[in-house]
Amino acid sequence: MERAQFFYDITYYSAIVLGMIVFQLYYTGNTLRIEKLLTNQIQYEKSLNEFSETLLSGGQSKLEEGVKKLLEASKASRIYVFENFTDKLGALHTRQTIEVCSTGVTPQINNASLQDISYSEHGFKRWANRFQKNEIVMGAVDTFPAEEKLMLQSQGIKSLLAIPFVIEGKWAGLIGFDQVDRTRNWTDLDINLLKTAANILGIAMENNKQKKAIEATLIKLETANQSKDRLFSIIAHDLINPFNSLLGCSEILVESLQNKDIDDSIKTAHVIQETSESTFRLLENLLLWSRTQTGKLKLNKELFNLKAVIMNTTTLYHANLLSKQLDLICDIPEDIQLYGDKAMMDAVFRNLINNAIKFTKPGGYIRIEYSKTQQYNLVSIKDSGIGMSKQKVEELMKEQSTTSTKGTAGESGTGLGLMLCKEFVEKHKGKIQIESEPENGTTFTVALPVETDRLMKEIDEVGVVE
């Protein structure tokens, strides 16, 4: 009896001890599991805070930097962002714009097939339907529909979590989390916190979009102000010379009349008349150019006679040529026709001829020549003037250069004439070349693309514009 009681007591107390051990193990395991969950949550929340601060500081580089912080917290193999766009027919597409990868994971950012994915044509219509309802796509890739597997498995993806983000209240893309090393079961903690990340991403991208729109508006306003200032300067630049000529000729006319020199008076009156008419045409052209700066006037190409345009332009500076005793030689055949905007090219030749006069000493010459290559029509304005150094030529050819130099007779300018020429020639997909040496003159060559087929067609249909 005593022996039986002994075994009973041993069994009883052993069961109690075993129960206490099992309870302790359960408690310890549960505590560790809770601690792990809390640690993960704290790490997630810390990363989300850093992610939010980084993204909201702005810029594409900040987006990528912020996504890297999410990679550490989520322990995903790869995180990427796809942004939606529509094609010409209005169909919805998406493209990868951001990607960060864990060590050893092959990046896909340069994968051409990920730069233009049609949701409907590439088997991802299910994704689009879910994202439009603000639902996620999640799971093991081998359980996905066959049309989705092909692209996903080619990237080595075993499981994924894809969450939509919204910009201005509209679904705009997705942020995805890939696992390539194992099949992963995404927990509620993963899903909820990464949804928060997707919301933050959408807000940040919306801020960037608005920032870019504001910057674009500011650039347009600055451009408009520059165009306005440039217009006034160019008007002054191109009108000052003919008006100086008119004033000079008027003084000569008064003096001739006082001396009753009828022949000189008639000759001077003709110069005044020619200069006035040409100046009026100049004003018309400048007003046309002002409309191009405001976007109201586009290229208006037509076939025109090159020599007629050049001769019409030289008339404007007849008085200047006389006062400096310069010879102007127009060595251009009568039958050369070019295809382009006549008013713009008139302004180009006017400014280049004016520059040649300005920088040529009295008694010098200016020669205008035409030649042609397979690609370009070449119109050259050569002068025997003071020339320029190589450094000066390079400075003039810089974009938006407005360098101005006094002429040989003290003529002033705004420095905008050449900039006007470059702008108009570039609108014709052409270019301006400068060859010059100090004291050996300068040659400005305008190269305009040859448009033979269209030009010949214009000749047959409408003839030559004088």
SELO-370902 format. One record per residue (C-alpha): x, y, z; residue number from 1; residue in three letters. Coordinates in nm, 2 decimals. Layout:
BEGIN
NODE      xx      yy      zz    n  res
NODE       X       Y       Z  NUM  ALA
...
This chain:
BEGIN
NODE      xx      yy      zz    n  res
NODE    0.00    0.00    0.00    1  MET
NODE    0.27    0.24    0.09    2  GLU
NODE    0.46    0.14   -0.22    3  ARG
NODE    0.15    0.22   -0.44    4  ALA
NODE    0.12    0.56   -0.27    5  GLN
NODE    0.48    0.63   -0.34    6  PHE
NODE    0.44    0.57   -0.71    7  PHE
NODE    0.12    0.77   -0.71    8  TYR
NODE    0.29    1.07   -0.55    9  ASP
NODE    0.59    1.04   -0.79   10  ILE
NODE    0.35    1.03   -1.09   11  THR
NODE    0.14    1.32   -0.96   12  TYR
NODE    0.43    1.55   -0.89   13  TYR
NODE    0.60    1.46   -1.21   14  SER
NODE    0.29    1.56   -1.40   15  ALA
NODE    0.29    1.89   -1.22   16  ILE
NODE    0.65    1.95   -1.30   17  VAL
NODE    0.60    1.85   -1.66   18  LEU
NODE    0.30    2.07   -1.69   19  GLY
NODE    0.50    2.36   -1.54   20  MET
NODE    0.78    2.29   -1.79   21  ILE
NODE    0.54    2.28   -2.09   22  VAL
NODE    0.37    2.60   -1.97   23  PHE
NODE    0.70    2.77   -1.93   24  GLN
NODE    0.81    2.66   -2.28   25  LEU
NODE    0.47    2.77   -2.42   26  TYR
NODE    0.50    3.11   -2.24   27  TYR
NODE    0.86    3.16   -2.35   28  THR
NODE    0.78    3.07   -2.71   29  GLY
NODE    0.47    3.29   -2.71   30  ASN
NODE    0.67    3.57   -2.56   31  THR
NODE    0.94    3.53   -2.82   32  LEU
NODE    0.68    3.53   -3.10   33  ARG
NODE    0.52    3.84   -2.96   34  ILE
NODE    0.86    4.01   -2.92   35  GLU
NODE    0.94    3.92   -3.28   36  LYS
NODE    0.61    4.06   -3.40   37  LEU
NODE    0.67    4.38   -3.20   38  LEU
NODE    1.02    4.40   -3.33   39  THR
NODE    0.90    4.37   -3.69   40  ASN
NODE    0.63    4.62   -3.63   41  GLN
NODE    0.87    4.87   -3.48   42  ILE
NODE    1.11    4.82   -3.77   43  GLN
NODE    0.83    4.87   -4.02   44  TYR
NODE    0.70    5.18   -3.85   45  GLU
NODE    1.06    5.32   -3.82   46  LYS
NODE    1.11    5.25   -4.19   47  SER
NODE    0.77    5.40   -4.28   48  LEU
NODE    0.86    5.71   -4.09   49  ASN
NODE    1.20    5.74   -4.28   50  GLU
NODE    1.02    5.65   -4.60   51  PHE
NODE    0.77    5.93   -4.55   52  SER
NODE    1.02    6.19   -4.46   53  GLU
NODE    1.25    6.10   -4.75   54  THR
NODE    0.97    6.09   -5.01   55  LEU
NODE    0.80    6.41   -4.90   56  LEU
NODE    1.14    6.60   -4.93   57  SER
NODE    1.08    6.57   -5.31   58  GLY
NODE    1.26    6.46   -5.63   59  GLY
NODE    1.29    6.13   -5.82   60  GLN
NODE    1.62    6.04   -5.64   61  SER
NODE    1.44    6.08   -5.31   62  LYS
NODE    1.17    5.83   -5.42   63  LEU
NODE    1.44    5.57   -5.49   64  GLU
NODE    1.61    5.65   -5.16   65  GLU
NODE    1.29    5.60   -4.97   66  GLY
NODE    1.21    5.27   -5.14   67  VAL
NODE    1.54    5.14   -5.03   68  LYS
NODE    1.43    5.19   -4.67   69  LYS
NODE    1.12    4.99   -4.73   70  LEU
NODE    1.33    4.70   -4.87   71  LEU
NODE    1.52    4.67   -4.54   72  GLU
NODE    1.20    4.66   -4.33   73  ALA
NODE    0.99    4.43   -4.56   74  SER
NODE    1.28    4.18   -4.62   75  LYS
NODE    1.16    4.15   -4.98   76  ALA
NODE    1.40    4.04   -5.25   77  SER
NODE    1.30    4.33   -5.47   78  ARG
NODE    1.07    4.64   -5.46   79  ILE
NODE    0.96    4.82   -5.77   80  TYR
NODE    0.72    5.10   -5.88   81  VAL
NODE    0.52    5.09   -6.20   82  PHE
NODE    0.34    5.40   -6.33   83  GLU
NODE    0.04    5.40   -6.56   84  ASN
NODE    0.00    5.58   -6.89   85  PHE
NODE   -0.23    5.56   -7.19   86  THR
NODE   -0.14    5.50   -7.55   87  ASP
NODE   -0.26    5.69   -7.85   88  LYS
NODE   -0.58    5.49   -7.86   89  LEU
NODE   -0.65    5.55   -7.49   90  GLY
NODE   -0.56    5.19   -7.38   91  ALA
NODE   -0.41    5.16   -7.03   92  LEU
NODE   -0.04    5.06   -7.01   93  HIS
NODE    0.22    5.07   -6.73   94  THR
NODE    0.60    5.09   -6.71   95  ARG
NODE    0.86    5.03   -6.44   96  GLN
NODE    1.02    5.35   -6.32   97  THR
NODE    1.19    5.26   -5.98   98  ILE
NODE    1.35    4.94   -5.85   99  GLU
NODE    1.57    4.84   -5.56  100  VAL
NODE    1.70    4.49   -5.50  101  CYS
NODE    1.85    4.29   -5.22  102  SER
NODE    2.21    4.17   -5.26  103  THR
NODE    2.24    3.89   -5.52  104  GLY
NODE    1.90    3.96   -5.68  105  VAL
NODE    1.90    4.04   -6.05  106  THR
NODE    1.76    4.39   -6.13  107  PRO
NODE    1.49    4.41   -6.39  108  GLN
NODE    1.49    4.79   -6.43  109  ILE
NODE    1.65    4.76   -6.78  110  ASN
NODE    1.42    4.48   -6.89  111  ASN
NODE    1.27    4.63   -7.21  112  ALA
NODE    0.95    4.42   -7.17  113  SER
NODE    0.87    4.60   -6.84  114  LEU
NODE    0.88    4.95   -7.01  115  GLN
NODE    0.55    4.91   -7.19  116  ASP
NODE    0.30    4.66   -7.05  117  ILE
NODE   -0.06    4.66   -7.17  118  SER
NODE   -0.28    4.54   -6.89  119  TYR
NODE   -0.53    4.39   -7.14  120  SER
NODE   -0.29    4.25   -7.40  121  GLU
NODE   -0.02    4.11   -7.17  122  HIS
NODE   -0.25    3.91   -6.95  123  GLY
NODE   -0.28    4.14   -6.65  124  PHE
NODE   -0.64    4.25   -6.69  125  LYS
NODE   -0.72    4.08   -6.36  126  ARG
NODE   -0.46    4.30   -6.19  127  TRP
NODE   -0.61    4.62   -6.35  128  ALA
NODE   -0.96    4.52   -6.23  129  ASN
NODE   -0.85    4.47   -5.87  130  ARG
NODE   -0.63    4.78   -5.86  131  PHE
NODE   -0.92    4.99   -5.99  132  GLN
NODE   -1.12    4.87   -5.69  133  LYS
NODE   -0.82    4.95   -5.46  134  ASN
NODE   -0.76    4.58   -5.40  135  GLU
NODE   -0.42    4.41   -5.38  136  ILE
NODE   -0.27    4.12   -5.58  137  VAL
NODE   -0.09    3.87   -5.36  138  MET
NODE    0.03    3.51   -5.35  139  GLY
NODE    0.25    3.24   -5.48  140  ALA
NODE    0.32    3.29   -5.85  141  VAL
NODE    0.27    2.92   -5.93  142  ASP
NODE   -0.10    2.96   -5.83  143  THR
NODE   -0.15    3.26   -6.06  144  PHE
NODE   -0.33    3.23   -6.40  145  PRO
NODE   -0.12    3.09   -6.68  146  ALA
NODE   -0.11    3.42   -6.87  147  GLU
NODE    0.04    3.60   -6.57  148  GLU
NODE    0.30    3.33   -6.48  149  LYS
NODE    0.50    3.37   -6.80  150  LEU
NODE    0.63    3.71   -6.74  151  MET
NODE    0.65    3.68   -6.36  152  LEU
NODE    0.84    3.35   -6.35  153  GLN
NODE    1.08    3.47   -6.62  154  SER
NODE    1.20    3.72   -6.36  155  GLN
NODE    1.25    3.44   -6.10  156  GLY
NODE    0.96    3.56   -5.88  157  ILE
NODE    0.81    3.29   -5.65  158  LYS
NODE    0.57    3.51   -5.46  159  SER
NODE    0.46    3.87   -5.46  160  LEU
NODE    0.25    4.15   -5.31  161  LEU
NODE    0.14    4.43   -5.54  162  ALA
NODE   -0.05    4.73   -5.40  163  ILE
NODE   -0.21    5.01   -5.61  164  PRO
NODE   -0.14    5.38   -5.53  165  PHE
NODE   -0.35    5.68   -5.62  166  VAL
NODE   -0.27    6.03   -5.75  167  ILE
NODE   -0.53    6.30   -5.75  168  GLU
NODE   -0.80    6.05   -5.66  169  GLY
NODE   -0.72    5.82   -5.96  170  LYS
NODE   -0.54    5.48   -5.97  171  TRP
NODE   -0.20    5.57   -6.11  172  ALA
NODE    0.02    5.27   -6.07  173  GLY
NODE    0.15    5.00   -5.83  174  LEU
NODE    0.43    4.93   -5.58  175  ILE
NODE    0.53    4.56   -5.58  176  GLY
NODE    0.72    4.34   -5.34  177  PHE
NODE    0.89    4.03   -5.48  178  ASP
NODE    1.03    3.72   -5.32  179  GLN
NODE    1.26    3.52   -5.54  180  VAL
NODE    1.43    3.30   -5.27  181  ASP
NODE    1.12    3.13   -5.13  182  ARG
NODE    0.74    3.12   -5.14  183  THR
NODE    0.63    3.38   -4.88  184  ARG
NODE    0.30    3.41   -4.69  185  ASN
NODE    0.24    3.79   -4.65  186  TRP
NODE    0.11    3.86   -4.30  187  THR
NODE   -0.16    4.11   -4.21  188  ASP
NODE    0.12    4.33   -4.06  189  LEU
NODE    0.30    4.32   -4.39  190  ASP
NODE   -0.01    4.41   -4.59  191  ILE
NODE   -0.14    4.69   -4.37  192  ASN
NODE    0.19    4.86   -4.33  193  LEU
NODE    0.29    4.83   -4.69  194  LEU
NODE   -0.06    4.97   -4.79  195  LYS
NODE    0.04    5.27   -4.58  196  THR
NODE    0.36    5.29   -4.78  197  ALA
NODE    0.17    5.28   -5.10  198  ALA
NODE   -0.05    5.57   -4.98  199  ASN
NODE    0.26    5.77   -4.89  200  ILE
NODE    0.41    5.70   -5.23  201  LEU
NODE    0.10    5.83   -5.40  202  GLY
NODE    0.11    6.15   -5.20  203  ILE
NODE    0.48    6.20   -5.27  204  ALA
NODE    0.43    6.14   -5.64  205  MET
NODE    0.14    6.38   -5.65  206  GLU
NODE    0.35    6.64   -5.48  207  ASN
NODE    0.63    6.59   -5.73  208  ASN
NODE    0.38    6.62   -6.02  209  LYS
NODE    0.24    6.95   -5.88  210  GLN
NODE    0.60    7.07   -5.82  211  LYS
NODE    0.69    7.00   -6.18  212  LYS
NODE    0.38    7.17   -6.31  213  ALA
NODE    0.47    7.48   -6.10  214  ILE
NODE    0.82    7.48   -6.23  215  GLU
NODE    0.70    7.44   -6.59  216  ALA
NODE    0.47    7.74   -6.54  217  THR
NODE    0.75    7.95   -6.39  218  LEU
NODE    0.97    7.86   -6.69  219  ILE
NODE    0.69    7.96   -6.93  220  LYS
NODE    0.65    8.29   -6.75  221  LEU
NODE    1.03    8.35   -6.75  222  GLU
NODE    1.04    8.26   -7.12  223  THR
NODE    0.75    8.50   -7.19  224  ALA
NODE    0.93    8.78   -7.01  225  ASN
NODE    1.25    8.71   -7.19  226  GLN
NODE    1.07    8.71   -7.53  227  SER
NODE    0.90    9.04   -7.45  228  LYS
NODE    1.23    9.20   -7.35  229  ASP
NODE    1.40    9.04   -7.65  230  ARG
NODE    1.13    9.17   -7.89  231  LEU
NODE    1.17    9.53   -7.77  232  PHE
NODE    1.55    9.50   -7.79  233  SER
NODE    1.54    9.36   -8.14  234  ILE
NODE    1.30    9.62   -8.26  235  ILE
NODE    1.54    9.89   -8.14  236  ALA
NODE    1.84    9.70   -8.28  237  HIS
NODE    1.70    9.66   -8.63  238  ASP
NODE    1.53   10.00   -8.65  239  LEU
NODE    1.80   10.22   -8.52  240  ILE
NODE    2.03   10.19   -8.83  241  ASN
NODE    1.77   10.28   -9.09  242  PRO
NODE    1.64   10.57   -8.88  243  PHE
NODE    2.00   10.70   -8.83  244  ASN
NODE    2.02   10.68   -9.21  245  SER
NODE    1.70   10.88   -9.25  246  LEU
NODE    1.82   11.14   -9.01  247  LEU
NODE    2.15   11.17   -9.19  248  GLY
NODE    1.99   11.19   -9.53  249  CYS
NODE    1.74   11.45   -9.41  250  SER
NODE    2.03   11.67   -9.30  251  GLU
NODE    2.19   11.63   -9.64  252  ILE
NODE    1.86   11.70   -9.81  253  LEU
NODE    1.81   12.02   -9.61  254  VAL
NODE    2.17   12.13   -9.69  255  GLU
NODE    2.12   12.05  -10.06  256  SER
NODE    1.80   12.25  -10.08  257  LEU
NODE    1.96   12.54   -9.90  258  GLN
NODE    2.24   12.53  -10.16  259  ASN
NODE    1.98   12.48  -10.44  260  LYS
NODE    2.15   12.16  -10.55  261  ASP
NODE    1.86   12.00  -10.72  262  ILE
NODE    2.04   11.69  -10.84  263  ASP
NODE    2.18   11.60  -10.49  264  ASP
NODE    1.84   11.68  -10.34  265  SER
NODE    1.66   11.44  -10.58  266  ILE
NODE    1.92   11.17  -10.52  267  LYS
NODE    1.90   11.21  -10.14  268  THR
NODE    1.51   11.21  -10.15  269  ALA
NODE    1.52   10.88  -10.34  270  HIS
NODE    1.74   10.73  -10.07  271  VAL
NODE    1.50   10.85   -9.80  272  ILE
NODE    1.21   10.70   -9.99  273  GLN
NODE    1.38   10.36  -10.03  274  GLU
NODE    1.49   10.35   -9.67  275  THR
NODE    1.14   10.44   -9.55  276  SER
NODE    0.98   10.17   -9.75  277  GLU
NODE    1.23    9.91   -9.64  278  SER
NODE    1.20   10.02   -9.28  279  THR
NODE    0.82    9.98   -9.30  280  PHE
NODE    0.87    9.62   -9.43  281  ARG
NODE    1.12    9.56   -9.16  282  LEU
NODE    0.87    9.66   -8.89  283  LEU
NODE    0.61    9.42   -9.04  284  GLU
NODE    0.86    9.14   -9.03  285  ASN
NODE    0.96    9.21   -8.67  286  LEU
NODE    0.59    9.21   -8.57  287  LEU
NODE    0.56    8.87   -8.74  288  LEU
NODE    0.86    8.75   -8.54  289  TRP
NODE    0.70    8.87   -8.21  290  SER
NODE    0.41    8.64   -8.29  291  ARG
NODE    0.64    8.34   -8.32  292  THR
NODE    0.77    8.41   -7.97  293  GLN
NODE    0.42    8.39   -7.82  294  THR
NODE    0.34    8.08   -8.02  295  GLY
NODE    0.09    8.25   -8.24  296  LYS
NODE    0.29    8.21   -8.56  297  LEU
NODE    0.45    7.89   -8.68  298  LYS
NODE    0.68    7.82   -8.98  299  LEU
NODE    0.51    7.92   -9.30  300  ASN
NODE    0.72    7.76   -9.57  301  LYS
NODE    0.70    7.87   -9.93  302  GLU
NODE    0.92    7.87  -10.24  303  LEU
NODE    1.10    8.21  -10.28  304  PHE
NODE    1.36    8.36  -10.50  305  ASN
NODE    1.68    8.39  -10.30  306  LEU
NODE    1.83    8.68  -10.50  307  LYS
NODE    1.50    8.88  -10.48  308  ALA
NODE    1.50    8.85  -10.10  309  VAL
NODE    1.87    8.94  -10.07  310  ILE
NODE    1.83    9.25  -10.30  311  MET
NODE    1.52    9.36  -10.12  312  ASN
NODE    1.71    9.33   -9.79  313  THR
NODE    2.02    9.52   -9.92  314  THR
NODE    1.79    9.81  -10.02  315  THR
NODE    1.73    9.87   -9.65  316  LEU
NODE    2.10    9.95   -9.60  317  TYR
NODE    2.16   10.15   -9.92  318  HIS
NODE    2.23   10.47   -9.72  319  ALA
NODE    2.47   10.29   -9.49  320  ASN
NODE    2.66   10.14   -9.78  321  LEU
NODE    2.69   10.49   -9.94  322  LEU
NODE    2.81   10.66   -9.62  323  SER
NODE    3.08   10.40   -9.56  324  LYS
NODE    3.16   10.37   -9.94  325  GLN
NODE    3.12   10.00   -9.93  326  LEU
NODE    3.08    9.78  -10.24  327  ASP
NODE    2.81    9.51  -10.21  328  LEU
NODE    2.84    9.23  -10.46  329  ILE
NODE    2.55    8.99  -10.49  330  CYS
NODE    2.69    8.68  -10.67  331  ASP
NODE    2.37    8.48  -10.67  332  ILE
NODE    2.21    8.34  -10.99  333  PRO
NODE    1.87    8.47  -11.07  334  GLU
NODE    1.70    8.13  -11.08  335  ASP
NODE    1.79    8.01  -10.72  336  ILE
NODE    1.48    7.92  -10.52  337  GLN
NODE    1.47    7.81  -10.16  338  LEU
NODE    1.19    7.65   -9.96  339  TYR
NODE    1.14    7.81   -9.62  340  GLY
NODE    0.97    8.09   -9.43  341  ASP
NODE    1.04    8.40   -9.64  342  LYS
NODE    0.98    8.65   -9.36  343  ALA
NODE    1.22    8.47   -9.12  344  MET
NODE    1.49    8.43   -9.38  345  MET
NODE    1.46    8.79   -9.48  346  ASP
NODE    1.53    8.88   -9.11  347  ALA
NODE    1.83    8.64   -9.11  348  VAL
NODE    1.99    8.80   -9.42  349  PHE
NODE    1.90    9.15   -9.30  350  ARG
NODE    2.09    9.10   -8.97  351  ASN
NODE    2.39    8.93   -9.13  352  LEU
NODE    2.43    9.20   -9.39  353  ILE
NODE    2.39    9.47   -9.13  354  ASN
NODE    2.67    9.30   -8.92  355  ASN
NODE    2.89    9.29   -9.23  356  ALA
NODE    2.84    9.67   -9.29  357  ILE
NODE    2.89    9.74   -8.92  358  LYS
NODE    3.23    9.57   -8.90  359  PHE
NODE    3.37    9.67   -9.24  360  THR
NODE    3.59    9.97   -9.27  361  LYS
NODE    3.51   10.25   -9.52  362  PRO
NODE    3.62   10.15   -9.87  363  GLY
NODE    3.58    9.78   -9.81  364  GLY
NODE    3.34    9.52   -9.97  365  TYR
NODE    3.07    9.27   -9.89  366  ILE
NODE    3.01    8.97  -10.11  367  ARG
NODE    2.70    8.74  -10.10  368  ILE
NODE    2.74    8.40  -10.26  369  GLU
NODE    2.54    8.08  -10.31  370  TYR
NODE    2.65    7.72  -10.33  371  SER
NODE    2.50    7.38  -10.27  372  LYS
NODE    2.59    7.04  -10.13  373  THR
NODE    2.39    6.72  -10.13  374  GLN
NODE    2.24    6.81   -9.79  375  GLN
NODE    2.24    7.19   -9.78  376  TYR
NODE    2.18    7.52   -9.96  377  ASN
NODE    2.46    7.75   -9.86  378  LEU
NODE    2.43    8.13   -9.85  379  VAL
NODE    2.75    8.31   -9.75  380  SER
NODE    2.79    8.67   -9.65  381  ILE
NODE    3.16    8.76   -9.67  382  LYS
NODE    3.32    9.09   -9.57  383  ASP
NODE    3.66    9.25   -9.58  384  SER
NODE    3.61    9.38   -9.22  385  GLY
NODE    3.80    9.37   -8.90  386  ILE
NODE    3.74    9.00   -8.83  387  GLY
NODE    3.73    8.82   -8.50  388  MET
NODE    3.94    8.59   -8.29  389  SER
NODE    3.86    8.22   -8.25  390  LYS
NODE    3.75    8.29   -7.89  391  GLN
NODE    3.51    8.56   -8.00  392  LYS
NODE    3.36    8.33   -8.26  393  VAL
NODE    3.30    8.06   -8.00  394  GLU
NODE    3.14    8.31   -7.77  395  GLU
NODE    2.90    8.43   -8.04  396  LEU
NODE    2.80    8.07   -8.12  397  MET
NODE    2.70    8.00   -7.76  398  LYS
NODE    2.32    7.95   -7.71  399  GLU
NODE    2.15    8.27   -7.60  400  GLN
NODE    2.46    8.48   -7.65  401  SER
NODE    2.39    8.85   -7.67  402  THR
NODE    2.74    8.98   -7.70  403  THR
NODE    2.76    9.33   -7.86  404  SER
NODE    3.06    9.51   -8.01  405  THR
NODE    3.08    9.87   -8.15  406  LYS
NODE    3.12    9.89   -8.53  407  GLY
NODE    3.40   10.05   -8.72  408  THR
NODE    3.21   10.38   -8.73  409  ALA
NODE    3.09   10.35   -8.37  410  GLY
NODE    2.77   10.17   -8.47  411  GLU
NODE    2.60   10.02   -8.16  412  SER
NODE    2.37    9.72   -8.12  413  GLY
NODE    2.19    9.50   -7.87  414  THR
NODE    2.38    9.18   -7.96  415  GLY
NODE    2.05    9.01   -8.03  416  LEU
NODE    2.08    9.01   -8.41  417  GLY
NODE    2.28    8.69   -8.43  418  LEU
NODE    2.07    8.52   -8.17  419  MET
NODE    1.76    8.60   -8.39  420  LEU
NODE    1.94    8.45   -8.69  421  CYS
NODE    2.03    8.13   -8.51  422  LYS
NODE    1.68    8.09   -8.38  423  GLU
NODE    1.52    8.13   -8.72  424  PHE
NODE    1.77    7.91   -8.90  425  VAL
NODE    1.73    7.63   -8.64  426  GLU
NODE    1.36    7.65   -8.69  427  LYS
NODE    1.44    7.54   -9.05  428  HIS
NODE    1.66    7.26   -8.91  429  LYS
NODE    1.96    7.44   -9.05  430  GLY
NODE    2.27    7.59   -8.90  431  LYS
NODE    2.50    7.90   -8.91  432  ILE
NODE    2.88    7.87   -8.95  433  GLN
NODE    3.13    8.14   -8.89  434  ILE
NODE    3.48    8.17   -9.03  435  GLU
NODE    3.69    8.47   -8.93  436  SER
NODE    4.04    8.59   -8.85  437  GLU
NODE    4.14    8.92   -8.70  438  PRO
NODE    4.19    9.19   -8.97  439  GLU
NODE    4.10    8.93   -9.25  440  ASN
NODE    3.73    8.96   -9.26  441  GLY
NODE    3.44    8.73   -9.16  442  THR
NODE    3.22    8.49   -9.35  443  THR
NODE    2.88    8.39   -9.21  444  PHE
NODE    2.73    8.09   -9.39  445  THR
NODE    2.36    8.00   -9.36  446  VAL
NODE    2.31    7.63   -9.43  447  ALA
NODE    1.95    7.53   -9.50  448  LEU
NODE    1.85    7.17   -9.57  449  PRO
NODE    1.78    7.08   -9.93  450  VAL
NODE    1.42    6.99  -10.00  451  GLU
NODE    1.45    6.90  -10.36  452  THR
NODE    1.14    6.69  -10.42  453  ASP
NODE    0.91    6.94  -10.24  454  ARG
NODE    1.08    7.23  -10.40  455  LEU
NODE    1.03    7.09  -10.75  456  MET
NODE    0.67    7.02  -10.68  457  LYS
NODE    0.61    7.37  -10.56  458  GLU
NODE    0.77    7.51  -10.88  459  ILE
NODE    0.54    7.31  -11.09  460  ASP
NODE    0.23    7.39  -10.89  461  GLU
NODE    0.27    7.76  -10.78  462  VAL
NODE    0.57    7.90  -10.94  463  GLY
NODE    0.83    8.12  -10.78  464  VAL
NODE    0.74    8.37  -10.50  465  VAL
NODE    0.91    8.71  -10.57  466  GLU
